[in-house]
């Protein structure tokens, strides 16, 4: 016997259609490295080597801990490595199709980190939150800053994320979205598959263009059950399945 469901799933009305009482999606925030483009993990080793720091030291924390002008010199070393890596960037499957769809719907979209001009020239992204934005993910600050720029604010005049979706590939992406009050979508791969069951993940896709069907039909996220056995997760195909397989 399953325990009664403890809350409703996150939902948005079908994009561009009357969803009745369902909330309207206001915009989508994307992570870049590993989400819009294929992960380039080798960069981090190059960055640490250039900065003379060990693997256990956070790259940006180290840069920001340096006195001026050493901090800016360290950040420029990082930017130089990123510029070289951008030449070798590979787009994630379905990237252009998804962005064309979002443009056709005039849905605001913004990247957290640098823009993929190599693949998306002419596409409108604003505002752009760079790696240097503080505090970084998993803080929701970057997402809330984007929300405020889009005019999505609460009574206190600060940004609110309830009308947004955060798309990413890491626990920091999922947690930042969750803390901002946004729905979260995980672009799943072999390395992050365990995050599909994480409480901060609302929906899972394996290709970016799978999100088109989700938005067309109306976003439905996971349902948190009274116990782990009855916890249900939204899937890109729009089908909710029981985690027990029942």
N, C-alpha and C positions, 0 to 999 in steps of 0.2 A: 504494500500500500504506500503510495507516494504522499509526501507532505504537501499541503496546499501551497501554491506559489505565493511568494512573499511580496513581489512587486511586478509591475508591468514592464515590458521591454521598452527600450528607447525607440521612439518612432518619429518619422517625418512623413509628411504627405508626399505622394508622387510628384516629382519635380515638374513645375509648370502646370499642375492640375489642381482642381478643387479637392482638397482632402478632408472636407468637413471640419471636424473639430481637431484634426491632427495638426501639430505645429508645422510651420513652413521652414524648410532648410534655408538658412541665411548665407552660408558660405562654407568653404572647405579649406582647411589648413593642411599643408603637406610637409612632411620631412623630405629631404632631398637625397642625401647619400644613403643608398640602400633601399630607397622607396621610389623616387622618380628616376634615379639612375642606379646601375649595378654598383654594389658596395666596392669601395677601393680601400680596403683595410691597410694595404701596404703603405699608404700615406702616413699613418700614425707612427710607424717605425722610422720613416724618414724625418718626420717632424721632431721626434725625440732625439734622434741622432744630431740634427741640426742645432737643437737647443742644449744638448749635452745632459739630458735627464734620463732617468730610468723608466721602465715600463709602469712602475707603481705610482708615478707622479702624473697628475692630471695636467695636460698640456696647457689649457687655457688658464687654469689656476696658477700655474707656474709663471706664465707671461704676465698676468695681472699682478703678481706679487713683486715684480721687479720695479725698481725705481725708474722714474723718467730720466733720460729717454731710452733706457734699456728695454722697457716694456714694449714700446712701439717698434724697436728694432727686432725684438723677438717675434712680434705679431707679423711683421713683414716677411720674416723667414717662413712662417706658416702660409701666408698668402702666396708666396712664390711657389711653394710646393703644390698648393691647390691649383694654381694657374697651369702648372705643368700637367697635373693630373687631369684637368678638365679636357685637355686635348685627347686623352685616352678614354674619356667617359663613354659608357654604353647606356643607352636608354633602356629602362625596364619595358618588357613586352606590354603593349597596350597603352603606352604613355600618350602618344599623339592622338589616338582615337578618343581617349578619355578627355584630353584637353580640348579637342575640337567639339566634343559634346557639351562640355561645361561652357565653352564660349557661345555655343548656339543657344544656351539657356540663360546667358548673361548672369551666371552665378559667380559671385566674387570668389577668388581663390588667391592664396598666398603661400609662399614657401617659408619654412623655418630653415634657414641657412641659404647658401648662394643659389642664384637662379641658373636654370639650365638653358641659357641662351643658345647653346649649340644645337639643341633639338627643338626648341620652342620659340624661335625667332618670330617676333610679331605678336606673340600671345601676351595678354595683359595679366601681370601679377603685381599686386600691391596690397599692403606694404610688404617689403622684404625684411625679414628678421635674419641677421647674419649670425655667424658663430660667436661674434664678439658681444652679442646682446647679453646683458646680465640682469637677473640671474638666469643661468641656462636651464634647459630641461634636466630633471623632471619638474622643475618649477613651472607653473602654468603662466608665468608672467608674459612670455612671448606670445602665447595664444591670446591672452587677454588684451595685450597691446594691439594686436591685429583687430580684435573685436571692437575695441574703442575707435580705431581708425575707420572702421566700417560703420560707425554710429550705433553699434550694439552696446548700449550702456544701461546700467542700473540707475536707481534713484540717486546714488552717490556720485554719478557721473563717471564711474569706472567701468571698464569693459566686462561684459558677461559672455560666457561661452555656450549657453544652453541651446542656441540656435545653430551651432556649428558641428562639423565633423572634423576630427583629427585623423589623418591617414599617416601611418608610419610603420616601422619594422622593428622597433626596439621597445624594451620595457619603459625607457625614459619617455618615448613618444606616447605610449598608452597611458602612463601615469600623469604626464603633463595634461593630456586631453581630459582624463578623468577628473583631475583636480580643478580644471577650468570649467567643468560642467558640460563639456562637449561630449558627443558620441565619439567612439573610437573605432577605427578600422585597421586591422593588422594585415599587412602584405606578408603572407607567410612564406617561409623558406625552410630548408633543412636545419638551419641554425637556430631559428626562433620559434619552431613549431610548438614548443612547450607553452608559449605565451597565448596560444589559442584558447587555453582553458583558464587564463588569468582573469581575476575579477575586474580588472580595468579594461579588458578587451570586450567590445560589444559585437563585433562582426569580423569575419575572416575572409579574405580573398587571396587567390593565388596569382592573379594577373590584374593590372590596373583597370583594364577595360571591363572587367567583371562588375565594376562599380556602376557602370552605365545601367545595366539591368536592375540593379538594386535601387538606384535613384528613380528610374522610370516606374517601378512597381511600388515604391514607397519603402523607405528604410525601416527595417525591423531588427533591433539588436537582441541581445541575450535576455533571457528571463532568469532571474536569480530565484532558486527554489529554497524551500525550508531546510533542505539538506543537500549535500554534494551529489548524492545519487540522482536527484530529480532536477539538477541544474540543467537548463536548456540553453543552447547557444544558437545565435543566428548564423546562417551560412550564406555565402554569396548566391547560391541557387534560390534563396528565399524560403528554404524549408527549415523548420525547427525540428531538431531530432533530440531524443532522450539520450543523455550521456551514458546511461546504462545499456543502451541498445535495445530497450524494451519497446 
